């Protein structure tokens, strides 16, 4: 007696050859860790990275367990290799726009190429806007610093100046005072309030008034801060508060725009605790949504977002498969199940 077993195969549909489960925009710690989680879940993933990491000028990444001091370029190279090892694809490029394309997203690069994705993870980081003081940009990431946790140990016990340039400059001064007894607050265009000035005085932090006009550099070493009157205050390192702005202009077609941080230190993309934005299908991770996140926190946020995106796709795959199972001959029924669940495919992007 014949026993006939019929199985309904779920149809796999790709819009084009260049169609992915997820396109990750940004290949820093957040983007690469998100891509790693997705690739390990057998999702087809493309990482698009412009190759302009925020921490490129730094000698090393600090405060990252087991990898403290690793040069930023080396850390990213290792991350890219790990993503590629699990089948993730990476391409150098800049994303010009993300738009809706039916049930998917169209991700258009600056050179005109377009790929499609079921979900998008944005991890483009931020841009630091430095005060308009000559010399700051040239010394940025070396002896002109911003984060005591990233660079503070390297300038411990040195003569540190804090250039008042943001609403959190006094707080920044207190953090660097933990690392050195010789800290000076340069009021520049932001003199401390009465209580702040009293607090600084109580901690032995002198306040220098007058506009800062530049840095004094000798033999490629910072030696002082120059004031408008011509005097130079000897310093070996300068901390500065930048205005931090999310790299998010390409999301404008979706109606997703950066908003002002509550502390007034810059702009970031709003999202829930796992990185989900108000636009369904778009997640964010890292500095683009958390201005203060260090490398470790950004990587963790990328991993969380990657796992959440995979779970979202799993739910959608199950829903589509169930619809196809209940109505296998329904007109126009398309079950878009991730091909990476069934078999790997190279896109040749």
C-alpha positions as CSV (number, residue, x, y, z in Angstrom):
1,X,0.0,0.0,0.0
2,X,1.4,3.3,-1.0
3,X,1.6,6.0,1.5
4,X,1.8,9.3,-0.2
5,X,3.3,12.2,1.8
6,X,2.8,15.7,0.4
7,X,4.8,18.6,1.8
8,X,4.1,22.2,1.0
9,X,7.4,24.0,0.2
10,X,7.4,27.6,1.3
11,X,8.3,29.7,-1.7
12,X,11.4,31.9,-1.4
13,X,11.1,35.2,-3.2
14,X,13.8,37.7,-3.9
15,X,13.0,41.1,-5.4
16,X,16.4,41.3,-7.1
17,X,19.7,39.5,-6.9
18,X,20.9,42.3,-4.6
19,X,18.2,41.7,-1.9
20,X,19.0,40.9,1.7
21,X,17.3,40.1,4.9
22,X,19.1,43.1,6.5
23,X,21.2,45.9,5.3
24,X,23.4,47.4,8.1
25,X,24.4,51.0,7.5
26,X,27.7,51.7,9.3
27,X,30.6,49.3,10.0
28,X,31.8,50.3,13.4
29,X,31.5,48.4,16.6
30,X,27.6,48.6,16.7
31,X,27.1,47.8,13.0
32,X,29.6,44.9,12.9
33,X,28.3,43.3,16.1
34,X,24.7,43.6,14.8
35,X,25.8,42.0,11.5
36,X,27.6,39.3,13.4
37,X,24.5,38.3,15.3
38,X,22.4,38.3,12.2
39,X,24.9,36.3,10.1
40,X,25.3,33.7,12.8
41,X,21.5,33.4,12.7
42,X,21.9,32.5,9.0
43,X,20.4,35.8,7.8
44,X,21.6,37.4,4.6
45,X,23.4,40.6,5.6
46,X,25.1,43.4,3.8
47,X,27.2,45.9,5.7
48,X,27.7,49.3,4.0
49,X,30.5,51.3,5.5
50,X,31.9,54.7,4.4
51,X,35.2,54.0,6.2
52,X,35.2,57.1,8.4
53,X,35.2,55.8,12.0
54,X,34.9,58.4,14.7
55,X,37.8,57.1,16.7
56,X,40.2,56.8,13.8
57,X,42.7,59.4,15.3
58,X,43.0,57.5,18.6
59,X,46.0,55.2,19.2
60,X,43.8,52.6,20.9
61,X,40.4,51.6,22.1
62,X,40.2,51.7,25.9
63,X,37.8,50.4,28.5
64,X,36.9,47.4,26.4
65,X,37.4,44.2,28.4
66,X,40.1,41.9,27.0
67,X,40.8,44.2,24.1
68,X,41.9,47.4,25.9
69,X,44.5,49.3,23.9
70,X,43.6,47.6,20.6
71,X,44.1,50.1,17.7
72,X,40.7,51.1,16.2
73,X,41.7,49.9,12.7
74,X,42.8,46.5,14.0
75,X,39.6,46.1,16.0
76,X,37.4,46.9,12.9
77,X,39.5,44.6,10.7
78,X,39.0,41.7,13.1
79,X,35.3,42.5,13.3
80,X,34.9,42.5,9.5
81,X,36.7,39.2,9.2
82,X,34.3,37.7,11.7
83,X,31.2,38.9,9.9
84,X,32.6,37.6,6.6
85,X,33.4,34.2,8.2
86,X,29.7,33.7,8.8
87,X,28.7,34.7,5.3
88,X,28.0,38.4,5.9
89,X,28.9,40.7,3.1
90,X,30.7,44.0,3.4
91,X,31.0,46.9,0.9
92,X,32.7,50.3,1.1
93,X,30.3,53.0,0.3
94,X,28.1,55.8,1.6
95,X,24.3,55.5,1.8
96,X,22.5,58.4,0.2
97,X,18.9,57.5,1.0
98,X,16.7,54.8,2.5
99,X,13.2,54.6,1.1
100,X,10.2,52.3,1.1
101,X,10.0,49.8,-1.7
102,X,6.7,48.0,-1.2
103,X,7.2,45.8,1.8
104,X,10.9,46.3,1.8
105,X,13.4,49.1,1.9
106,X,15.5,50.4,-1.0
107,X,19.0,51.4,0.2
108,X,20.6,53.7,-2.4
109,X,24.3,54.4,-2.3
110,X,26.0,57.6,-3.3
111,X,27.4,56.0,-6.4
112,X,23.9,55.1,-7.6
113,X,23.8,51.4,-6.6
114,X,20.7,50.2,-4.9
115,X,20.0,47.1,-2.8
116,X,16.8,46.0,-1.1
117,X,16.3,44.8,2.4
118,X,13.6,43.5,4.6
119,X,15.0,45.3,7.6
120,X,17.6,48.1,8.1
121,X,20.0,48.5,11.0
122,X,21.5,52.0,11.2
123,X,24.8,52.3,13.0
124,X,26.4,55.3,11.4
125,X,27.6,56.9,14.6
126,X,28.1,60.6,14.9
127,X,30.1,63.6,13.9
128,X,32.0,65.6,16.5
129,X,31.7,69.4,15.9
130,X,34.6,71.0,17.6
131,X,34.7,74.6,18.7
132,X,36.1,77.1,16.2
133,X,39.5,77.4,17.8
134,X,42.6,77.0,15.6
135,X,44.6,73.8,16.3
136,X,41.9,71.7,17.9
137,X,41.1,69.6,14.9
138,X,44.8,68.9,14.2
139,X,45.4,67.6,17.7
140,X,42.1,65.8,18.0
141,X,42.4,62.3,19.4
142,X,46.0,62.9,20.5
143,X,46.4,65.5,23.2
144,X,43.0,67.2,22.5
145,X,40.5,64.8,24.1
146,X,36.9,64.6,25.1
147,X,36.3,61.4,27.1
148,X,38.0,60.7,30.4
149,X,37.1,57.0,30.1
150,X,38.6,56.7,26.6
151,X,41.7,58.7,27.1
152,X,41.9,59.9,30.7
153,X,44.4,57.2,32.0
154,X,46.8,58.2,29.2
155,X,47.0,61.8,30.4
156,X,46.8,61.1,34.2
157,X,48.9,63.4,36.4
158,X,49.5,65.7,33.5
159,X,48.7,69.4,33.3
160,X,45.2,69.3,31.8
161,X,43.1,72.1,30.5
162,X,39.3,72.0,30.0
163,X,38.0,74.3,27.3
164,X,34.5,75.4,28.2
165,X,32.6,74.7,25.1
166,X,29.3,72.9,26.1
167,X,26.7,72.6,28.7
168,X,28.5,69.7,30.3
169,X,32.0,71.3,30.5
170,X,32.0,71.8,34.3
171,X,31.0,68.1,34.7
172,X,33.8,67.2,32.2
173,X,36.2,69.2,34.4
174,X,35.2,67.2,37.5
175,X,35.8,63.9,35.7
176,X,39.3,64.9,34.6
177,X,40.1,66.2,38.1
178,X,39.8,62.5,39.2
179,X,42.8,61.8,37.0
180,X,45.1,64.7,37.8
181,X,45.5,67.3,40.5
182,X,46.6,69.9,37.9
183,X,43.4,70.8,36.0
184,X,42.5,74.3,34.8
185,X,39.1,75.4,33.6
186,X,39.3,77.8,30.6
187,X,36.0,79.8,30.7
188,X,36.4,80.9,27.1
189,X,32.8,81.8,26.1
190,X,31.1,79.8,29.0
191,X,32.0,81.2,32.4
192,X,30.8,79.0,35.3
193,X,27.8,79.9,37.3
194,X,28.2,81.1,40.9
195,X,27.7,77.6,42.4
196,X,29.9,76.0,39.7
197,X,32.7,78.5,40.3
198,X,32.5,77.7,44.0
199,X,32.6,74.0,43.4
200,X,35.7,74.3,41.1
201,X,37.4,76.5,43.8
202,X,36.6,73.9,46.4
203,X,38.4,71.2,44.3
204,X,41.4,73.5,43.6
205,X,40.6,74.0,40.0
206,X,41.6,77.5,38.8
207,X,39.3,79.3,36.3
208,X,41.0,81.2,33.5
209,X,38.9,83.9,32.0
210,X,39.2,85.3,28.5
211,X,38.7,83.8,25.0
212,X,41.0,81.0,23.9
213,X,42.4,81.7,20.5
214,X,44.6,78.7,19.8
215,X,47.1,76.1,21.1
216,X,50.8,76.3,21.5
217,X,52.6,73.3,20.0
218,X,56.3,72.7,20.0
219,X,57.9,69.7,18.2
220,X,54.5,68.2,17.6
221,X,53.6,68.3,21.3
222,X,51.0,70.4,23.0
223,X,52.6,72.8,25.5
224,X,50.0,75.4,26.2
225,X,46.7,77.2,25.6
226,X,46.9,80.7,24.0
227,X,44.5,83.4,25.2
228,X,43.2,86.5,23.3
229,X,45.6,88.8,25.2
230,X,48.6,86.8,23.9
231,X,49.5,85.0,27.1
232,X,50.0,81.2,27.1
233,X,48.9,78.9,29.9
234,X,51.2,75.8,30.0
235,X,49.1,72.6,29.4
236,X,50.0,69.1,28.2
237,X,46.5,68.1,27.2
238,X,43.2,69.8,26.6
239,X,39.7,68.3,27.1
240,X,36.9,69.8,24.9
241,X,33.2,69.1,24.8
242,X,32.1,68.6,21.2
243,X,28.6,69.0,19.8
244,X,27.7,65.5,18.7
245,X,25.4,65.0,15.7
246,X,24.0,61.7,14.5
247,X,24.8,60.8,10.9
248,X,21.2,60.3,9.8
249,X,20.4,62.6,6.9
250,X,19.8,59.7,4.6
251,X,16.8,58.6,6.7
252,X,14.8,61.7,5.9
253,X,12.8,60.1,3.1
254,X,11.3,57.8,5.8
255,X,10.5,60.7,8.0
256,X,13.0,59.7,10.6
257,X,15.1,62.6,11.9
258,X,17.5,63.3,14.7
259,X,16.2,65.1,17.8
260,X,18.0,67.2,20.4
261,X,19.6,65.4,23.3
262,X,18.0,66.3,26.7
263,X,21.4,67.6,27.9
264,X,21.8,69.9,24.9
265,X,25.0,68.2,23.8
266,X,23.9,67.2,20.3
267,X,21.3,65.3,18.2
268,X,20.5,61.6,18.2
269,X,17.9,59.3,16.7
270,X,15.2,58.3,19.1
271,X,14.6,54.6,19.7
272,X,13.3,52.2,22.3
273,X,15.8,50.3,24.6
274,X,16.4,47.6,22.0
275,X,17.0,50.0,19.1
276,X,13.6,49.9,17.5
277,X,12.6,53.3,15.9
278,X,9.2,54.7,15.2
279,X,9.6,53.5,11.5
280,X,8.7,49.8,11.4
281,X,11.6,47.8,10.1
282,X,14.3,50.3,11.0
283,X,16.6,49.8,14.0
284,X,19.4,51.9,15.3
285,X,22.4,51.1,17.5
286,X,25.5,52.8,18.9
287,X,26.3,56.5,18.9
288,X,23.7,57.4,16.3
289,X,21.1,56.9,19.1
290,X,23.3,57.0,22.2
291,X,25.8,59.9,22.1
292,X,27.7,58.8,25.2
293,X,28.1,55.2,24.3
294,X,31.7,53.9,24.2
295,X,32.9,51.1,22.0
296,X,31.8,48.3,24.3
297,X,28.4,49.8,24.9
298,X,27.9,50.4,21.1
299,X,28.9,46.8,20.3
300,X,26.5,45.5,23.0
301,X,23.7,47.7,21.5
302,X,24.5,46.3,18.1
303,X,24.2,42.7,19.3
304,X,20.9,43.5,21.0
305,X,19.5,45.1,17.9
306,X,20.7,42.3,15.7
307,X,19.0,39.7,17.9
308,X,15.8,41.7,18.0
309,X,15.8,42.1,14.2
310,X,16.3,38.3,13.8
311,X,13.4,37.7,16.2
312,X,11.2,40.1,14.2
313,X,12.1,38.3,10.9
314,X,11.4,34.9,12.5
315,X,8.0,36.0,13.5
316,X,7.3,37.3,10.0
317,X,8.6,34.2,8.4
318,X,6.3,32.1,10.6
319,X,3.3,34.2,9.9
320,X,3.9,34.0,6.1
321,X,4.5,30.3,6.3
322,X,1.3,29.8,8.2
323,X,-0.7,31.9,5.7
324,X,0.8,29.8,2.8
325,X,0.0,26.5,4.7
326,X,-3.6,27.5,5.3
327,X,-4.2,28.8,1.8
328,X,-1.6,27.2,-0.5
329,X,-3.4,28.2,-3.7
330,X,-4.4,31.7,-2.7
331,X,-4.1,34.2,-5.5
332,X,-0.9,36.2,-5.2
333,X,0.3,34.5,-2.1
334,X,4.0,35.1,-1.6
335,X,5.8,33.7,1.4
336,X,9.0,35.7,1.7
337,X,11.1,33.5,4.0
338,X,14.7,34.3,4.5
339,X,16.8,32.3,2.0
340,X,19.6,32.2,4.5
341,X,17.4,29.8,6.6
342,X,17.5,27.3,3.7
343,X,20.7,27.8,1.9
344,X,23.5,30.3,1.6
345,X,23.8,32.5,-1.4
346,X,26.6,34.9,-2.6
347,X,25.4,38.2,-4.1
348,X,28.6,39.4,-5.7
349,X,27.8,42.9,-4.8
